[in-house]
Amino acid sequence: MRYPVLYSLQNCPYAIRARIGLLLAQQPFWLRAVDLKNIPPEMLAASAKATVPVLVLDHQTNGLPGKVIDESLDIMFWALSQHDPNHLLYVDAPHAKQEIERLINRNDNEFITHLENYKYSKRHHDFAQLHYRDQCEHFIDHLEQRLSLHRFFLGNRPSVVDYAILPFIRQFARVDRKWYLQAPYPNLRRWLDYQLQQPWFTKVMAKYPPWITQHEEFLVGGKNGH
């Protein structure tokens, strides 16, 4: 059986999210590292959006892509719907589904927009940097309050929310590291440090040579997380 192929970029938070989902689901996949300045035609044939991540689940007999998932959240939920060894979907807690959707939607439709503005204002020393950071902090403060009640966002064990949001909180923490380290968010720092120190996260962030130049893909995942 041919494993799925993931077109990915090392530091793109959406691609990181997809890799997290696949690894935590113990789903083996072939990783093809992408250079967005030289996008492989095979990736464009699979998805016209021309950005990562793109997961090709199977191929037609003529070599063209068959079923494709090209949204990071869809990749994460597809993988965990196949196998969820850590019970991240909280299927044993029916009330959790609505809360999972609410938190991820707030991250994706509110926080990420403010985060993008915050990042670019830092790069250009924009006078509005504090304003954009304040906008980010509405969500950050909400997460801090949740983490004052339990270890993770939904309870004392991780959920899919923790991992769907992780790449973006990591990015937020890196924009102004000096400020972040003294900001009034000790629980969030504790949560983020814990996640980044997990062995699986090292595998998520492994760097591979661009597939388009080497035509070498790498088998990632499985029960051992390699």
C-alpha positions in Angstrom: 0.0 0.0 0.0 1.3 3.5 -0.9 1.3 5.9 2.0 -0.1 9.4 1.6 2.3 12.1 0.3 2.6 15.4 2.2 4.0 18.5 0.5 5.3 20.6 3.3 7.3 23.6 4.3 9.4 23.4 7.5 8.4 26.6 9.3 4.9 27.3 7.9 2.5 27.0 10.9 -0.2 25.4 8.8 2.3 22.8 7.5 3.4 22.2 11.1 -0.2 21.7 12.1 -0.6 19.1 9.4 2.6 17.2 10.4 1.5 17.3 14.1 -1.8 15.7 13.2 -0.3 13.0 11.1 2.4 12.1 13.6 0.0 12.1 16.6 -2.3 9.9 14.6 0.7 7.6 13.9 -0.1 7.9 10.2 2.9 7.1 8.0 3.4 9.5 5.2 6.0 10.5 2.5 7.2 14.0 3.1 8.2 16.2 0.2 9.9 19.4 1.3 8.7 22.4 -0.8 10.4 25.6 -1.8 7.6 28.1 -2.5 9.8 29.9 -5.0 10.0 26.7 -7.1 6.8 24.8 -6.5 6.8 21.2 -7.8 4.4 20.7 -10.7 3.2 17.5 -9.0 2.0 19.7 -6.1 0.3 22.1 -8.4 -1.4 19.2 -10.2 -2.8 18.1 -6.8 -3.9 21.5 -5.6 -4.1 24.8 -7.5 -3.9 26.8 -4.3 -0.1 26.7 -4.6 0.6 26.7 -0.9 1.3 24.1 1.7 0.2 21.8 3.2 -1.1 19.4 0.5 -1.8 15.8 1.4 -2.3 13.4 -1.5 -4.0 10.3 -0.2 -3.9 8.2 -3.4 -3.1 8.4 -7.1 -5.1 7.5 -10.1 -3.7 4.8 -12.5 -2.5 7.5 -14.9 -0.3 9.0 -12.3 -2.5 12.1 -11.6 -3.5 12.8 -8.0 -6.7 11.1 -6.7 -8.1 12.2 -3.3 -6.4 15.4 -2.0 -6.7 17.3 1.3 -5.2 20.7 1.1 -6.3 22.4 4.4 -4.2 21.9 7.5 -7.1 21.5 9.8 -8.8 19.0 7.5 -5.6 17.0 7.4 -5.4 16.9 11.2 -9.0 15.8 11.6 -8.7 13.3 8.8 -5.7 11.7 10.4 -7.2 11.6 13.9 -10.4 10.2 12.5 -8.4 7.2 11.2 -6.6 6.6 14.5 -6.6 8.7 17.7 -4.4 6.8 20.2 -4.2 9.7 22.6 -8.0 10.4 22.5 -7.4 13.9 21.3 -10.9 14.2 19.8 -12.5 13.8 23.2 -15.2 11.5 21.7 -15.8 10.3 25.3 -17.0 13.8 26.2 -19.8 14.8 23.9 -20.0 18.4 25.2 -16.4 18.9 24.1 -17.0 19.0 20.4 -18.6 22.4 20.4 -15.8 23.8 22.6 -13.2 22.3 20.3 -14.8 24.0 17.3 -15.2 27.3 19.1 -11.6 27.6 20.2 -10.1 26.5 16.9 -12.4 28.9 15.0 -11.4 31.7 17.2 -7.8 30.9 16.6 -8.1 30.6 12.9 -10.6 33.4 12.2 -9.5 36.0 14.8 -6.1 35.4 16.4 -4.2 34.5 13.2 -5.2 37.8 11.5 -3.9 39.8 14.5 -0.8 37.6 14.7 0.0 38.3 11.0 -0.3 42.1 11.6 1.8 41.8 14.8 4.6 39.9 13.0 4.8 42.4 10.1 4.7 45.4 12.4 7.7 44.0 14.3 9.6 43.6 11.0 9.0 47.1 9.9 9.1 48.7 13.4 5.5 49.9 12.8 4.2 52.3 15.5 1.1 50.1 15.5 3.0 47.0 16.9 1.6 47.5 20.4 -1.9 47.8 19.0 -1.6 44.5 17.1 -0.1 42.8 20.1 -3.0 44.0 22.2 -5.4 42.5 19.7 -3.6 39.2 20.0 -3.7 39.3 23.7 -7.5 39.1 23.8 -7.2 35.4 22.8 -3.9 34.9 24.7 -5.5 36.1 27.9 -8.4 33.7 27.4 -6.0 30.8 27.0 -4.1 31.8 30.1 -7.3 31.8 32.1 -8.2 28.3 30.8 -4.7 27.1 31.7 -5.1 28.4 35.3 -7.9 25.8 35.7 -6.2 22.8 34.2 -3.0 21.7 32.4 -4.4 21.9 28.8 -7.1 23.9 27.1 -10.0 21.5 27.7 -8.9 19.6 30.7 -6.0 17.8 32.4 -5.2 15.8 29.3 -4.4 17.2 25.8 -7.0 17.6 23.1 -6.9 18.4 19.4 -7.2 22.1 20.3 -3.8 22.1 22.0 -2.1 20.9 18.8 -4.2 22.8 16.3 -3.3 26.0 18.1 0.3 25.2 19.0 2.1 26.3 15.8 0.5 29.8 16.1 1.2 30.3 19.8 4.8 29.2 19.1 4.9 31.9 16.4 3.4 34.5 18.7 6.0 33.8 21.4 8.8 34.3 18.8 7.8 37.7 17.5 9.1 39.6 20.6 10.8 37.0 22.7 12.0 39.5 25.4 8.5 40.8 25.9 7.0 37.3 25.9 9.3 36.0 28.6 8.2 38.6 31.1 4.5 38.9 30.0 1.8 38.0 32.5 1.2 34.6 30.9 3.1 32.0 33.1 0.6 29.2 32.4 0.8 29.7 28.7 4.6 29.6 28.9 4.5 26.5 30.9 2.1 24.9 28.4 4.2 25.9 25.4 7.5 24.8 26.9 6.0 21.4 27.7 4.8 21.0 24.1 8.0 22.1 22.5 10.1 19.7 24.7 8.2 16.6 23.6 10.2 14.2 21.5 7.5 14.1 18.8 7.9 17.9 18.2 11.6 17.4 17.3 10.3 15.0 14.6 7.7 17.5 13.5 10.4 20.1 12.9 13.0 17.9 11.2 14.5 19.6 8.2 14.6 17.9 4.8 16.2 18.9 1.4 13.8 20.2 -1.2 12.1 17.5 -3.1 12.2 19.3 -6.4 16.0 19.3 -6.5 16.7 15.9 -5.0 13.5 14.0 -5.9 14.0 12.3 -2.6 11.0 11.8 -0.3 11.2 10.7 3.3 9.0 8.3 5.1 7.7 9.8 8.4 5.4 8.6 11.1 4.0 5.3 12.2 3.8 3.8 15.6 7.3 4.8 16.5 6.9 8.3 15.1 10.0 8.1 12.9 
